[in-house]
């Protein structure tokens, strides 16, 4: 493992690959898992809000690039959600956090990886953040569509796909009204390695149903969704909220699938209130 400690990006050799990550702040670990086809810079506002040493938040923010994305190793083929979850656990072990309970958050695919982590390692959790994601297994039509998209990315690259779905990843009014956010999202998508993105799509196509896992969750959860998300609409978030024994639901207005970028202040406010329940009292 190569890192200068909290406050600096690092790389870790885990499970036969190299993972790049950010590691800022001090306190309870807050681990944030990005969606598809993005990278850890998706969490830039949250790294600034909660990992800034000049404004201590009581958390240590750790945001990895998932295998196949960003600066992490690209592994072609199929990457099951279990592989992503075990990579996350191995990274935490390497950072000396094997015995530390974490707050784990993920958006979209990252949320499904967080649910898989909860299935495999429930005792390692202090809290769970699920943003713009859903728990059910993929439908037959969904499996076909994900595999077809994987084939397309391998055949054509990321450009055409990015152009087609940008105004679903973020709302059309965000594309026109906040060009800096649109540029960030476009840059992440165009930079995603097609082999890694395709492998993740094929793995998600075979995911299990996490409803029963969530019903047994013994820690608090925060469910967040953008009001105008068409990939995982508010109804999916309401399903998660009902399935979880102890959950808070926050709907972010004026946002679609990436509320942490589109309306970062509102997203951070919800996350800050959630963390206040979980952090040790001074």
N, C-alpha and C positions, 0 to 999 in steps of 0.2 A: 504494500500500500504506500502511495506517495501523496503526502499532504503536509502542509505546514500547520495543521490544526484548525480549529474553528476560525472562520473569517476568510479562509482562502479556498479556492477550488482545489479539488484533489482527484486522483485516480486510484482505483482499487482493482486488484486482480481477484476475482471471485468466480467460482464455478467454471473455470477455464476461459474466462473472458475478462476484458478490461472495462470498467464502468467509470465514467466521469461524473462528478457530483459537485454541488455547492454545499457548504457547511458553515453556517453563520450563527452568531449569537451564543448564548449559554443558558442552560436550564433544561427543562423537560424537552425531550426530542419531539419535534414536529416534522414528520416525514411526508413529503408531497410528491405524488406520482402523476406525471403528465399524461395527457391523452394522445390519441393518434390523429394525424401524423405529425406530432410536435416534438419538442425537446424540453429540457429543464428550464430554458429561458421563458417558457410559458408562465412560470411562477415568479418572474422578476418583481412585480409589485408586492407580492407577499414576502419575498426575501428582503426587500427594502423595508417593508412595514414591520416585520417581526424579527428580522435578523440583524438590524442595524445596531451596532455597539453603542452609538450615541443616544439611543432611546431603548434601553433594555426592556424586553417584553416578557422575560421569564421563560422563553423557549429557545431552543437550539434548532434552527431550521435546516433540514437536510433535504436536498432536491436532486435526485439522480437522473441522469439520462438512462432510460430503459435500454436494454440490449436491442441493437438494431437501429437506434436513434442517436442523434447528436454526436457526441464524441465517444460513445460506447461502441464496442465491437459489433459488427454486423454478422449475424448468423443466418444464412438462408434456410429455407425450408418451412418448418412450422414451429412457432413459438407458443406453447400453451400458456395460459394465465398462471398455471402453477410454477412454470419456469421463472416468470417475472417475479412472482411472490418469493420464491426461494432465493433469487438474486438479491432481492431487497433485504431479506433476513441475513444473508451472508455479508452484505455490505455493512449492516448494523453491527454484526459480530466483529467485523474487522475494525470498526470504529470504537470498539470497546463497549458496546451497548447491548451485549447479549442478555444481561440481567436487568436492563432498564425498560420499563413499560413506556410505550410511545403513544403519541397521538398520530394516527395515520390518516392521511387524506389523499383522495384521488378524484380526478375529473374524467368523466366518460370512460374510456378504456382504463385509465388509472383508477377509477372507482371500482371497476370490476376486479382489477388486481388487488385492490384493498380488501374487497370481499373475499377473494381467494386467500389472502393473508390471514384474514379473520377466521376462515375455515381451518387453515393449517396451524396457526399460532395464536389462538385466542388469548392465551395467558400473557402474551407480549403487549397487549393493547391496554391503553388508558382511555382512549376515546377514538371515535371514527368519524371522519368527514367524508361524505359522499356527495359529489357535485355533478349534476347533469349526467346521470348514469342510470342504469336499470339492472334489476336483479335476475330477471327471467332468462332461461336458456334461449338460445337462438331458435327461431322457427326454421322450417325446411326452406322457405323462401329466402329467409335471411342468410342461411348457410350458402345457398346458391349465389346470392348477391355478393357476399363477402369474398367468396372464392373467385367470382368473376372479376371483381375489382382488383383482387390480388394479381390475377392473370394480366389485367390491363396495365397495372403499375409496372410489372416486369417487362411488358411489351413496349410501353409508351413512355415510361418515366412519370414524373410527378406533375408536369406542367398543366396538361389538360384537365386532370382531376382537380388540381388546385383552382383553376379558373372556374370550374363548374360549381364547386361547393363552398367557395369562400363566403358567399352571402347567406350560407346556412350555418357555417361555423360561427360567424358573427352576424348580427342582424344587418339587413341592407342599410338601415339608417346609421349604423356604426361604420360601415364601409365608406359612406359618403361624408359623414359628419366627423369621424375621427380617423383621418387617413393614417396617422402614426400607428394606431392599433391595427388597422388593416395591413399596413406594410409589415408589421411584426409577424402577424399570423401568416401572411403570404410567404415571408422569408423562411419561417419554420417549415412550412409545408413543402416549399420548393427544395429545401435543404435536406429533407428526409430521404435516407437511402431507400430506393424502391425495394430492394431485397429484404431489408428489415421491416418495412411497412407491410409488405406482402406476407411475410412470415407471421406477423402479429395478427393480421386479418384472418389468416387461416386458423390460427390458434383460437381466436375469439369465436369463430364459427362453431367450434366444438365445446364451448364452455358449458358448465353445468348450471342448474338453477340454484341461486343462492338464497332463496326465500327462507328455507329452513335454517340456514346458517345465521341469517339476520335475526330470526325469531328467538335464537338462543344467545344473542349477544348480551354479555353481562356488563357492558360499559355504555356510557352515554354516546349518542350519535347526533351529528348535525347533517341535515339534508338540505342542499342548496340547489336551486334551479333558476335559470333565466326565464322570465315570463314568456318570451317569444322563442324559446327553444323548440325547434321542430324535429330534431333528432331524438331528444329525450324530453318530451313535453311535461308540463306540470303534473299531468296525471301519473306519469311514472314516478315522480318525486313523491306524490301523495301515496302511492303504493308502498314505496320504501318507508315512508313515515308510519304507515299503519303496521308494517311488518316488524318494525323495530320496537323493542320493549320500552326504550327510553330515548326518544328522539325529538328534536326540534326541527321544524320545517321553515325555511326562509326562501321566499320567492323574490328574486331580484328584478325590479322593474327596469325597462329600457335595456334589456340584454337578451341574447340568444344562448348559444351553446357554450360561450366562454365568458361568463359573468365576472370571473376573477380578473379579466383584462378589460372587458367592456365597461364595467362599473366597479373598479377595484376598491374604491372607498367603501361602497355598500357591502361588498363581499368581505372586506377586512373587518368591518364593523360586526358582522354576524360571526365571523371566526373569532374575533377578540372576545365577544360575549361568551362564546362557547368555551374558549380556553380558560376564562375566568372561573368556570365551574370545575376545571380539572387541575389547575395548578395548585401547588402547595401554598397554604396561606402563610404570609410572613409572620 
